[in-house]
Amino acid sequence: MNRLVNFYNEREHYLLGWGFILILMLAWETLPRLVALPRGLTLFFTTPTRVVEAFYHLIVENKIQHHLYVSSIEFLFGLALAIGVGLPLGLIAGRSKIIDAMVDPYVTVLNATPRLIFLPLFILWFGIGMWSKVVIVFIGAVFPLLINTQEGVKNVDQVLVNVVRSFGANEWQVMKTVVLPNSVPYIIAGLRLAIGRAVLGVVVGEFFGASEGLGYMIASAATNYKVDVVFVGVAIFMGLSLALTLWVKKLETRLSRWRPEDTKAF
Amino acid sequence: MELRAFYQEHYRAILGTVSVLAFIVIWESLLTFVIPLNPFFFTKPSLIAVAFKEQVIHGALWRDLAVSSRAFLWGFSLAILFGIPIGAFMGWRKRAEYTLDPFLTALYASPLVALAPLMIVVFGVGLLAKAMLVFLLSVFPFIFNTFAGVRSTDRLLINVVRSFGGKEKDLYLKVIFPSTLPYIAAGARIALGRGLVGIIVGEFYAASEGIGFAISRFGDTYKLPEMFAGILVLMIGAVVMTEGMRKLEALLAPWKMSQESQ
């Protein structure tokens, strides 16, 4: 008995957390077996086992692979574009006061506005194919990256910059040896936010005027009352977001390993 | 010399204004003198200004804005009503934190907007579905920021109140609530952005009125100046609300400005 209590106390954190999720799942699964749901509700109801079943069927019948592929390509293209634009622009805006002041109004306004509002415009300009989604992913993900990079550059230790300068470094060398390494934690934090925005862009972009992709799969399943397929899509997005978030956190610890412990937190 | 000092002091505002004005002038003159304007594909600032005046004065857009705001306010109020108590409970009771944290973190990290089509199918086209969507997206910043705020309450202050014979109620009202308030305000700013996403997605997807619907309808009918006017209205609203939240944050916690949580 005592050992059991010890076992519980040591792992209380995990036991309670996972136990709660497990109980919720079980309740979800058994609810329709315990009480007869009203007919209107059964139409929208599904259980975890049925979701898993639907997932299995979709894979076996090769119905989901293409959607997954399209969504991934859009996500990767858009995010790569956002990194390619946001990172350099953030570095420049962080180093130059003049450019910072000139870019600031656009960044403030666009960052406060949900960029999804441009979706109808992008569909008009780039069509209902892949490119309108790539652009919406890009414009969603670029601002967190830009803002965080700029913040990291601004917070660089001026003494270090002066030391490197005194030894005759040019702007590029200052950037490489001091500014960039110092901004890494900020950039990674920006990347984490950017991934969230990018996934949002993929999902919503594919809801409207698309004919392929996971978002399209969810939207068309919902209109056809295939609730289990909706949850398959939602679960995939959830899993991918969680995996990417964990990966970025790993990346963060890997890239700031050289940093003394007390400066890691910011 | 005085001019120089003036520039030094206000260079940010001056350069910002110059760059926005330059952008508008270049946009306008490019489409007037260089490239012939294709009205089905692009538009220019002068036409947007006319459409903006039209929309704002004759008020079709006001009605859409009112419809959207109502759904937004319902969802946002519900998020406050549920989010803050849940967060406070998690921050104050360790076991509650252990139990709820993994589940809620997983939900917070995942794009719940993917549930939008289902919500609209279940709750119908209208206020309820949109309000639920806003609630679902904006409740998590409230939960987690309240949680962080309660957790970071100064233990010393709590002990002081206890030593002077304060009751549980005093603890909540005199220590925990005031020290959590700035966190909640910061959460509200994040929740605002997410809530706006909820409204827009809900209205793009299926709606018959509202600002998101208006914008997508203008897009479908190739009324580009009107569409840009709608986007402009939404932008102004979003900036005003975000900056308002920032001001509120500074007011509630002047000692920790510019510290981003999340």
Chai-1 contact restraints between the chains, C-beta under 6 A:
chainA,res_idxA,chainB,res_idxB,connection_type,confidence,min_distance_angstrom,max_distance_angstrom,comment,restraint_id
A,H13,B,Y98,contact,1.0,0.0,6.0,A-B,restraint_1
A,L16,B,Y98,contact,1.0,0.0,6.0,A-B,restraint_2
A,L16,B,T99,contact,1.0,0.0,6.0,A-B,restraint_3
A,G17,B,Y98,contact,1.0,0.0,6.0,A-B,restraint_4
A,G17,B,P102,contact,1.0,0.0,6.0,A-B,restraint_5
A,F20,B,T99,contact,1.0,0.0,6.0,A-B,restraint_6
A,F20,B,F103,contact,1.0,0.0,6.0,A-B,restraint_7
A,I21,B,F103,contact,1.0,0.0,6.0,A-B,restraint_8
A,F44,B,V122,contact,1.0,0.0,6.0,A-B,restraint_9
A,A101,B,R12,contact,1.0,0.0,6.0,A-B,restraint_10
A,A101,B,L15,contact,1.0,0.0,6.0,A-B,restraint_11
A,A101,B,G16,contact,1.0,0.0,6.0,A-B,restraint_12
A,M102,B,L15,contact,1.0,0.0,6.0,A-B,restraint_13
A,M102,B,S19,contact,1.0,0.0,6.0,A-B,restraint_14
A,D104,B,G16,contact,1.0,0.0,6.0,A-B,restraint_15
A,P105,B,G16,contact,1.0,0.0,6.0,A-B,restraint_16
A,P105,B,V20,contact,1.0,0.0,6.0,A-B,restraint_17
A,V109,B,M235,contact,1.0,0.0,6.0,A-B,restraint_18
A,V109,B,V239,contact,1.0,0.0,6.0,A-B,restraint_19
A,A112,B,A238,contact,1.0,0.0,6.0,A-B,restraint_20
A,A112,B,V239,contact,1.0,0.0,6.0,A-B,restraint_21
A,A112,B,T242,contact,1.0,0.0,6.0,A-B,restraint_22
A,T113,B,M235,contact,1.0,0.0,6.0,A-B,restraint_23
A,T113,B,A238,contact,1.0,0.0,6.0,A-B,restraint_24
A,P114,B,L196,contact,1.0,0.0,6.0,A-B,restraint_25
A,P114,B,V197,contact,1.0,0.0,6.0,A-B,restraint_26
A,P114,B,I200,contact,1.0,0.0,6.0,A-B,restraint_27
A,L116,B,V197,contact,1.0,0.0,6.0,A-B,restraint_28
A,L116,B,I200,contact,1.0,0.0,6.0,A-B,restraint_29
A,I117,B,I200,contact,1.0,0.0,6.0,A-B,restraint_30
A,I117,B,I231,contact,1.0,0.0,6.0,A-B,restraint_31
A,I117,B,L234,contact,1.0,0.0,6.0,A-B,restraint_32
A,P120,B,I215,contact,1.0,0.0,6.0,A-B,restraint_33
A,P120,B,S216,contact,1.0,0.0,6.0,A-B,restraint_34
A,P120,B,G219,contact,1.0,0.0,6.0,A-B,restraint_35
A,L124,B,G219,contact,1.0,0.0,6.0,A-B,restraint_36
A,V199,B,P111,contact,1.0,0.0,6.0,A-B,restraint_37
A,L200,B,P111,contact,1.0,0.0,6.0,A-B,restraint_38
A,V203,B,P111,contact,1.0,0.0,6.0,A-B,restraint_39
A,V203,B,V113,contact,1.0,0.0,6.0,A-B,restraint_40
A,V203,B,A114,contact,1.0,0.0,6.0,A-B,restraint_41
A,V204,B,V201,contact,1.0,0.0,6.0,A-B,restraint_42
A,F207,B,Y205,contact,1.0,0.0,6.0,A-B,restraint_43
A,F208,B,F204,contact,1.0,0.0,6.0,A-B,restraint_44
A,I218,B,A114,contact,1.0,0.0,6.0,A-B,restraint_45
A,I218,B,P117,contact,1.0,0.0,6.0,A-B,restraint_46
A,A219,B,P117,contact,1.0,0.0,6.0,A-B,restraint_47
A,A222,B,P117,contact,1.0,0.0,6.0,A-B,restraint_48
A,A222,B,L118,contact,1.0,0.0,6.0,A-B,restraint_49
A,A222,B,V121,contact,1.0,0.0,6.0,A-B,restraint_50
A,V230,B,L118,contact,1.0,0.0,6.0,A-B,restraint_51
A,V234,B,A114,contact,1.0,0.0,6.0,A-B,restraint_52
A,F237,B,P111,contact,1.0,0.0,6.0,A-B,restraint_53
A,F237,B,A114,contact,1.0,0.0,6.0,A-B,restraint_54
A,M238,B,S110,contact,1.0,0.0,6.0,A-B,restraint_55
A,S241,B,A109,contact,1.0,0.0,6.0,A-B,restraint_56
A,S241,B,S110,contact,1.0,0.0,6.0,A-B,restraint_57
A,L242,B,A109,contact,1.0,0.0,6.0,A-B,restraint_58
A,T245,B,A109,contact,1.0,0.0,6.0,A-B,restraint_59
